[in-house]
Amino acid sequence: MEQATIAKICVDFAMTLLLLFLMAFHITGENAHMVSGAAMCVLVIVHLILNRIWVRTIHKGRYNAVRTFRLVFNILLFLTMSGLVASGIMMSPIRQFFDFFPLDIARTLHHVLAYWVFILVSIHIGIYLKKMTGMMRIKSTANTSRKYAKAVWLSIIVLITAYGLYAFVNRQIYSYMFFLNQYTFFDYDQPVYLFYIDYLAVMGAFIIIAHYSSFFVSKRFSNKANIS
């Protein structure tokens, strides 16, 4: 495996873990949240540098429906994350430089955009998961048939997706995304690991949905191109 590929995987993995950590503001506290947010900004910049070839080739080649969707989606993710960073800076210790922007609006935007970024990043991972799943493909062994392995893998996928969507509703994430609730509810009596399990499951559910949706759409457009 090339060093660039290893670097990309390490950076993406670190960003994923850090994103989960950032969602647990009530657990980590304000100082740790700000430091983690700054670290995430650095990792995002590194991520863009490692994927600079994609950025340079945006204007090259032909655009079909799949490539157009990915471009629009990535722009949306970039704008959403930029808004999240900007609103976070406006609430930081250097807020005196942004007194012109109302603090309550910055706080509301940061709250809403945080959940949008969480879901959009999960979808982003799912869309670009094809190479990773190729390396992690299940192979049959002498003791385990390929058919049995696929059945187990499918069961795991279904369970993660089902529980993730349940946690998405139960944790009221949808309400935070659409301004239905301006304040996040945290159960401080609940064990910390349950919070991370739920949010990890939500992330997993949207990764799975995005990955397989992207796979089927790409395959469909590929078949149409071959027919034509």
N, C-alpha and C positions, 0 to 999 in steps of 0.2 A: 504494500500500500504506500502511495506517495506521501511525502511529508506534508504537502499542501492539503491532501485529503484528511490526514490525521489531525492537522491543525483545525480544519473546518469542523470536524466531528467534535473535537474537544471544546471549541468555542461555542458551538451550538448546544452541546450538553451543559456547559457552564451557564449559558443564558437561560436554559430551561429551568435548571435548579434555582437560579437567582430570581427568576420570575415567580416561582412558587413561594420563595422566601419573601419577596416584596408584597405578595398578596396577603401575607400574615402580619400586617401592620400592628394589629392589636397584641401580637405575641412578641414581636421583635422590638417595638418601641420606636420613637421618632428618630433618634440618632442613628441607630442601625439601619433604619429605612432610608435615610438620606445618603448614608455611605453606600448602601447597596444600590440605590438609584444611580449614584455617580458611577459605580462600577459597571452597571448595566449599560450606561451611555458609552463607556469605553469599549465594552464588548460589542455593542452595536456597530461602532466605528470600525473595529477590527473585522467584524463580520462582513461589512461592506467592502473593506479593502481586500479580504480574501476572495470575495465574489465580484471583484472589479471587472472581470472579463464579461460577466453578464451585463453589467452597467454599460460598458463600452459598446456592446453589440445590440443595444436596445433598438437603434435606428437601422440595423442591418437585417437582411433576410425578409421572408414573407411572413405575414401575420394571418394566422387562421383564428378561429373562434377561441380555441384553447389558449394559445399564446397571448391573445388580446386580453382574455379574462385574467390570466396570471399577471400581466403587466398592470392592469387596472387595480387588481387586488393588492399588489405590492406597493403601488402608489398610495392606495388607501391606508395600508398598514403603516407606511412611512409617515404620512400626514398625521395619523392618529397618534403614533408614538412621539412625533415631534410636538404635538399639542400636549401630550402627557408630560413630556420633559419641560416644556415652557411653563405649564401651570404649576409644576413642582418647584421650579426655580422661583416663581412668583410667591411661593409660600416659604421659601428658604430664608436663612439668616441674611441674605443680601436683598431681601424684599424692598429695602428703602429705595432701590433703583427702579422699582416698578410700582411706586405709590399711585400712579395714574390708573392702575388696573384694580378694580374692587376685589378685596380678599375673598369675599363670599363666593363670587363668581369663579375665581381661580380654584377655590376648594371644591366647588360643585363640578367643574370641568375635570379636575384631577380625579375625582371620585368616579365619574362616569367613564372617562377615557381609560382608566386603569382596567376596568372590566372588559371594555371593548378590546384593548390591546391583548389581554389575557386570552380571549376567545380567538381573535384574529391571528395571534402568534401560533395558537394550537392548530388552526386551519392551515397556516403557512407551513408548519412542520408536516402536516398530512399531505399537502400538495407535493412537497419535495422529498417524500419519504421513499420513493421508488428504489433509489440506489441502495439505501440502507437495508430495506427489506430484502433486496437481492442478495446482500452479503449474509443476512440472517435467515435465509430460506431453510425450512425444515427438510432434512434428508432422512429417508427411511434407513433403518438398520436391520440387523438380523433378527432382533427381538421386537421391533416395532414396525409395523407396516406403514407405508405412506398414507394409506387410506385412514388408518387409525390416528396418525399424527395430524392429518388435516382436520379430522373431526374434533380432536382435542383443541387445536389451534382456533377453529371456528367457535367452539364453545367459550373459549377465553375471550375472544373478540366480542361475542354477543353479551357476555356478562359485564365486561368493562363498559361497553356502550350503554347497556341498560342502566347500570348503576351510575354511570357518569351523567346521563340525562336526568336520572332521579335526583342526584346531588345538585345538578344545575337548577332544578326547580325548587328543591328543598332548601337550598342555600340562598334562594331568591336572587340569583345572579342576574336573571333576566330583568328583574325589577330595577336593579342598579343601572343596567345598560340603557334603559328606556325612560329614565327620570321618574319612575314610579315610586322610588324610595331614595331619598337623598342621603340617608344614613345607613351604614352597614351594620347589621345586627350580628353580634358575636356572643356566643355562649361561653362565658369565661369559666364555667364549671365543667365544660367538656374537655376531655383530654386533648392535648395538642396534636397527637398523632392522628386523631379522627379528622381534624381540619385538613391536614395535609393529604390524607387518604382521599377525602372527598374532592379536593381541588385537583389532585393528581388524576382522579377518575374522570372529572369533567374535562380536563385537558386530553386525557386518553380517548374519551368519547368523540371529541371534535377532531382529533387527529385521525382516528379510524374512519369517521364519516367522510372527512375531506379526502383522505387517501383513496378510499375505494370509489368515491364519487368521481374524483379526478381520473382514476384508472379506467372506469367504465366510459366516461365521456371521451377521453383520449382514444380509447379503442374504437368507439363508435365513429368518431371523425376520421380515424385512420382507415376504417373499413369503407367509409363513404369515398375517401380519396382514392382507394384502390379500385373501387367499382367504376368511378368516373374516369 
